[in-house]
Amino acid sequence: MLLLANAYQRYRQLVERMQQGAVTVSAEGRVLYANQRFAEMLGVPLSQLYTAPLDSFVAVGDRARLSSFLLISARESRLEMGLRRRDGTTIPVLFSHASLADGYTTLLITDLRPLQWPDLTVEALDSIRASVEKLNQNSGLDPKARDSLGSIGEQISGLARMIDEMIDVQGQQPDG
């Protein structure tokens, strides 16, 4: 019995420390267990999750999709949707069906925002670069200011290349 208790304790520590949200729901879709990361994604205290309906944390239009996913999905099934935070914002997540036992479903929830950040960063750099180029076209611009804008433009281009290279390297990584 002690061995089983130790294994459970190690499993629970792993789930509490992982970067994904984890949630176990009843057959009725009520939260029975959630880890701290899932609470952070929602912006709510962990204690407010217990017994709450899981579908109350997704957009109203996505509730039927979530319900179907919980009813008919098999292990390894995935569903992308928006998770509604307490502040009213929605974040893109991936629900992954991890297990089904005794009528309880365990899901892993992956925050998809970090996957979008490199693209958003490149877009922001492109916008800044366009503004710098527009400023540089001003004929009354002081030569020192023009040189400074040229340096800024080169630095922006360098950052954009670095981000593109990081995206390329990440794209070459084997799925693990």
ZALO-445664 format. One record per residue (C-alpha): residue number from 1; x negated, y, z; residue in three letters. Coordinates in Angstrom, 1 decimal, always signed. Each point is the difference from the previous one (the first is absolute). Layout:
# ZALO-445664
r num:NUM u:X v:Y w:Z residuo:ALA
...
//
This chain:
# ZALO-445664
r num:1 u:+0.0 v:+0.0 w:+0.0 residuo:MET
r num:2 u:-2.9 v:+2.3 w:+0.8 residuo:LEU
r num:3 u:-1.4 v:-0.5 w:-3.5 residuo:LEU
r num:4 u:+3.3 v:+1.0 w:-1.6 residuo:LEU
r num:5 u:+0.2 v:+3.1 w:+2.1 residuo:ALA
r num:6 u:-3.5 v:+1.0 w:-1.0 residuo:ASN
r num:7 u:+0.7 v:-0.5 w:-3.7 residuo:ALA
r num:8 u:+3.1 v:+2.1 w:+0.3 residuo:TYR
r num:9 u:-1.8 v:+2.7 w:+1.8 residuo:GLN
r num:10 u:-2.7 v:+0.1 w:-2.7 residuo:ARG
r num:11 u:+2.7 v:+0.1 w:-2.8 residuo:TYR
r num:12 u:+1.8 v:+2.8 w:+1.7 residuo:ARG
r num:13 u:-3.2 v:+2.0 w:+0.4 residuo:GLN
r num:14 u:-0.7 v:-0.5 w:-3.7 residuo:LEU
r num:15 u:+3.5 v:+1.2 w:-1.0 residuo:VAL
r num:16 u:-0.3 v:+3.0 w:+2.3 residuo:GLU
r num:17 u:-3.3 v:+1.1 w:-1.6 residuo:ARG
r num:18 u:+0.7 v:-0.5 w:-3.7 residuo:MET
r num:19 u:+0.4 v:+2.9 w:-2.4 residuo:GLN
r num:20 u:+3.4 v:-1.3 w:-1.2 residuo:GLN
r num:21 u:+3.3 v:+0.4 w:+1.7 residuo:GLY
r num:22 u:+1.5 v:-3.3 w:+1.2 residuo:ALA
r num:23 u:+3.6 v:-0.5 w:+1.0 residuo:VAL
r num:24 u:+2.1 v:-3.0 w:+0.9 residuo:THR
r num:25 u:+3.7 v:+0.3 w:-0.5 residuo:VAL
r num:26 u:+3.0 v:-2.2 w:+1.0 residuo:SER
r num:27 u:+2.4 v:-1.6 w:-2.5 residuo:ALA
r num:28 u:+2.1 v:+3.2 w:+0.4 residuo:GLU
r num:29 u:-3.0 v:+2.2 w:-0.9 residuo:GLY
r num:30 u:-0.6 v:+1.4 w:+3.4 residuo:ARG
r num:31 u:-3.6 v:+0.7 w:+1.1 residuo:VAL
r num:32 u:-1.2 v:-2.6 w:+2.5 residuo:LEU
r num:33 u:-3.7 v:+0.8 w:-0.1 residuo:TYR
r num:34 u:-2.1 v:+2.8 w:-1.7 residuo:ALA
r num:35 u:-3.6 v:+0.9 w:+0.3 residuo:ASN
r num:36 u:-1.3 v:+3.5 w:+0.8 residuo:GLN
r num:37 u:-1.0 v:+0.6 w:-3.7 residuo:ARG
r num:38 u:+3.6 v:-0.4 w:-1.1 residuo:PHE
r num:39 u:+1.1 v:+2.5 w:+2.6 residuo:ALA
r num:40 u:-2.7 v:+2.4 w:-1.2 residuo:GLU
r num:41 u:+1.2 v:-0.3 w:-3.6 residuo:MET
r num:42 u:+3.5 v:+1.0 w:+1.2 residuo:LEU
r num:43 u:-1.1 v:+2.7 w:+2.3 residuo:GLY
r num:44 u:+1.9 v:-1.5 w:+2.9 residuo:VAL
r num:45 u:-0.9 v:-1.4 w:+3.4 residuo:PRO
r num:46 u:-0.3 v:-3.8 w:-0.1 residuo:LEU
r num:47 u:+2.6 v:-0.4 w:+2.7 residuo:SER
r num:48 u:+2.7 v:+1.6 w:-2.3 residuo:GLN
r num:49 u:-0.5 v:-2.8 w:-2.6 residuo:LEU
r num:50 u:+1.2 v:-2.9 w:+2.1 residuo:TYR
r num:51 u:+3.5 v:-1.2 w:-0.9 residuo:THR
r num:52 u:+0.4 v:+2.8 w:-2.6 residuo:ALA
r num:53 u:+1.2 v:-1.1 w:-3.4 residuo:PRO
r num:54 u:-2.9 v:-0.2 w:-2.4 residuo:LEU
r num:55 u:+2.1 v:+1.5 w:-2.8 residuo:ASP
r num:56 u:+0.4 v:+3.2 w:+2.0 residuo:SER
r num:57 u:-3.7 v:+0.8 w:-0.9 residuo:PHE
r num:58 u:+0.5 v:-0.1 w:-3.7 residuo:VAL
r num:59 u:+1.9 v:+2.3 w:-2.3 residuo:ALA
r num:60 u:+3.8 v:-0.6 w:-0.2 residuo:VAL
r num:61 u:-0.4 v:-0.9 w:-3.7 residuo:GLY
r num:62 u:-2.6 v:-2.7 w:+0.8 residuo:ASP
r num:63 u:+2.0 v:-1.7 w:+2.8 residuo:ARG
r num:64 u:+1.7 v:-2.5 w:-2.3 residuo:ALA
r num:65 u:-3.4 v:-0.9 w:-1.6 residuo:ARG
r num:66 u:-1.5 v:-0.6 w:+3.4 residuo:LEU
r num:67 u:+2.9 v:-2.1 w:+1.1 residuo:SER
r num:68 u:-0.3 v:-2.2 w:-3.1 residuo:SER
r num:69 u:-3.7 v:-0.3 w:+0.5 residuo:PHE
r num:70 u:+0.4 v:-1.2 w:+3.6 residuo:LEU
r num:71 u:+2.7 v:-2.5 w:-1.1 residuo:LEU
r num:72 u:-1.5 v:-1.6 w:-3.0 residuo:ILE
r num:73 u:-3.7 v:+0.7 w:+0.0 residuo:SER
r num:74 u:-2.5 v:-2.8 w:+0.4 residuo:ALA
r num:75 u:-3.5 v:+0.2 w:+1.5 residuo:ARG
r num:76 u:-2.3 v:+2.3 w:-1.9 residuo:GLU
r num:77 u:+3.0 v:+2.0 w:-1.5 residuo:SER
r num:78 u:-0.6 v:+3.7 w:-0.2 residuo:ARG
r num:79 u:+2.1 v:+3.1 w:-0.3 residuo:LEU
r num:80 u:-1.1 v:+3.6 w:-0.5 residuo:GLU
r num:81 u:+2.3 v:+2.6 w:+1.5 residuo:MET
r num:82 u:-0.1 v:+3.2 w:+2.0 residuo:GLY
r num:83 u:-0.2 v:+0.0 w:+3.8 residuo:LEU
r num:84 u:+1.9 v:+2.9 w:+1.6 residuo:ARG
r num:85 u:-2.0 v:+1.7 w:+2.7 residuo:ARG
r num:86 u:+1.5 v:+1.7 w:+3.0 residuo:ARG
r num:87 u:-1.0 v:+3.4 w:-1.4 residuo:ASP
r num:88 u:+2.1 v:-0.7 w:-3.1 residuo:GLY
r num:89 u:-2.9 v:-0.7 w:-2.4 residuo:THR
r num:90 u:-0.1 v:-3.2 w:-1.9 residuo:THR
r num:91 u:-3.2 v:-2.0 w:-0.5 residuo:ILE
r num:92 u:-0.5 v:-2.7 w:-2.7 residuo:PRO
r num:93 u:-0.6 v:-3.4 w:+1.5 residuo:VAL
r num:94 u:-0.2 v:-3.6 w:-1.0 residuo:LEU
r num:95 u:+2.0 v:-2.5 w:+2.0 residuo:PHE
r num:96 u:-1.6 v:-3.5 w:-0.1 residuo:SER
r num:97 u:+1.9 v:-3.0 w:+1.3 residuo:HIS
r num:98 u:-2.4 v:-1.8 w:+2.3 residuo:ALA
r num:99 u:+2.1 v:-2.7 w:+1.7 residuo:SER
r num:100 u:+3.4 v:-1.3 w:+0.8 residuo:LEU
r num:101 u:+0.5 v:-2.1 w:+3.0 residuo:ALA
r num:102 u:+3.0 v:-0.8 w:+2.2 residuo:ASP
r num:103 u:+2.0 v:+2.7 w:-1.8 residuo:GLY
r num:104 u:-2.6 v:+2.7 w:+0.7 residuo:TYR
r num:105 u:-1.8 v:+1.7 w:-2.9 residuo:THR
r num:106 u:-3.4 v:+1.6 w:+0.3 residuo:THR
r num:107 u:-1.0 v:+2.7 w:-2.4 residuo:LEU
r num:108 u:-3.3 v:+1.8 w:-0.6 residuo:LEU
r num:109 u:+0.4 v:+3.6 w:-1.1 residuo:ILE
r num:110 u:-2.8 v:+1.6 w:-2.0 residuo:THR
r num:111 u:-0.2 v:+3.8 w:-0.2 residuo:ASP
r num:112 u:-0.6 v:+0.7 w:-3.8 residuo:LEU
r num:113 u:-1.0 v:+3.6 w:+0.5 residuo:ARG
r num:114 u:-3.8 v:-0.7 w:+0.2 residuo:PRO
r num:115 u:+0.2 v:-1.6 w:-3.4 residuo:LEU
r num:116 u:+1.5 v:+3.2 w:-1.4 residuo:GLN
r num:117 u:-2.6 v:+2.4 w:+1.6 residuo:TRP
r num:118 u:-2.7 v:-0.3 w:-2.6 residuo:PRO
r num:119 u:+2.4 v:+0.9 w:-2.8 residuo:ASP
r num:120 u:+1.4 v:+2.9 w:+2.0 residuo:LEU
r num:121 u:-3.5 v:+1.2 w:+0.8 residuo:THR
r num:122 u:-1.0 v:+0.0 w:-3.7 residuo:VAL
r num:123 u:+3.2 v:+1.9 w:-0.9 residuo:GLU
r num:124 u:-0.8 v:+2.6 w:+2.7 residuo:ALA
r num:125 u:-3.5 v:+0.4 w:-1.3 residuo:LEU
r num:126 u:+1.2 v:+0.4 w:-3.6 residuo:ASP
r num:127 u:+2.4 v:+2.7 w:+1.2 residuo:SER
r num:128 u:-2.8 v:+1.8 w:+1.8 residuo:ILE
r num:129 u:-2.3 v:-0.4 w:-3.0 residuo:ARG
r num:130 u:+2.6 v:+1.6 w:-2.2 residuo:ALA
r num:131 u:+0.4 v:+2.9 w:+2.4 residuo:SER
r num:132 u:-3.8 v:+0.5 w:+0.0 residuo:VAL
r num:133 u:-0.1 v:+0.0 w:-3.8 residuo:GLU
r num:134 u:+2.8 v:+2.5 w:-0.1 residuo:LYS
r num:135 u:-1.9 v:+2.3 w:+2.4 residuo:LEU
r num:136 u:-3.1 v:-0.4 w:-2.0 residuo:ASN
r num:137 u:+1.7 v:+1.3 w:-3.1 residuo:GLN
r num:138 u:+0.5 v:+3.4 w:+1.7 residuo:ASN
r num:139 u:-2.1 v:+2.4 w:-2.1 residuo:SER
r num:140 u:-0.5 v:+2.4 w:+3.0 residuo:GLY
r num:141 u:-1.5 v:-2.6 w:+2.2 residuo:LEU
r num:142 u:-3.3 v:+0.8 w:+1.7 residuo:ASP
r num:143 u:-2.9 v:-2.2 w:-1.3 residuo:PRO
r num:144 u:-0.7 v:-1.3 w:+3.5 residuo:LYS
r num:145 u:+3.6 v:-1.0 w:+0.4 residuo:ALA
r num:146 u:-0.1 v:-1.7 w:-3.4 residuo:ARG
r num:147 u:-3.1 v:-2.0 w:+1.0 residuo:ASP
r num:148 u:+1.8 v:-1.0 w:+3.3 residuo:SER
r num:149 u:+3.1 v:-1.1 w:-1.9 residuo:LEU
r num:150 u:-2.3 v:-2.0 w:-2.4 residuo:GLY
r num:151 u:-1.5 v:-1.8 w:+3.0 residuo:SER
r num:152 u:+3.4 v:-0.7 w:+1.5 residuo:ILE
r num:153 u:+1.2 v:-1.4 w:-3.3 residuo:GLY
r num:154 u:-3.1 v:-2.3 w:-0.2 residuo:GLU
r num:155 u:+0.6 v:-1.2 w:+3.6 residuo:GLN
r num:156 u:+3.6 v:-0.7 w:-0.7 residuo:ILE
r num:157 u:-0.9 v:-2.0 w:-3.1 residuo:SER
r num:158 u:-2.6 v:-1.9 w:+2.0 residuo:GLY
r num:159 u:+2.6 v:-0.9 w:+2.7 residuo:LEU
r num:160 u:+2.5 v:-1.1 w:-2.7 residuo:ALA
r num:161 u:-2.6 v:-2.3 w:-1.5 residuo:ARG
r num:162 u:-0.8 v:-1.5 w:+3.4 residuo:MET
r num:163 u:+3.6 v:-0.7 w:+0.7 residuo:ILE
r num:164 u:+0.5 v:-1.5 w:-3.5 residuo:ASP
r num:165 u:-3.0 v:-2.3 w:+0.6 residuo:GLU
r num:166 u:+1.4 v:-1.0 w:+3.4 residuo:MET
r num:167 u:+3.4 v:-0.8 w:-1.7 residuo:ILE
r num:168 u:-1.9 v:-2.1 w:-2.6 residuo:ASP
r num:169 u:-1.9 v:-1.9 w:+2.7 residuo:VAL
r num:170 u:+3.2 v:-0.7 w:+2.0 residuo:GLN
r num:171 u:+1.6 v:-1.2 w:-3.2 residuo:GLY
r num:172 u:-2.8 v:-2.5 w:-0.5 residuo:GLN
r num:173 u:+0.3 v:-1.5 w:+3.5 residuo:GLN
r num:174 u:+1.5 v:-3.5 w:+0.0 residuo:PRO
r num:175 u:+3.4 v:-0.2 w:+1.7 residuo:ASP
r num:176 u:-0.5 v:-1.4 w:+3.4 residuo:GLY
//
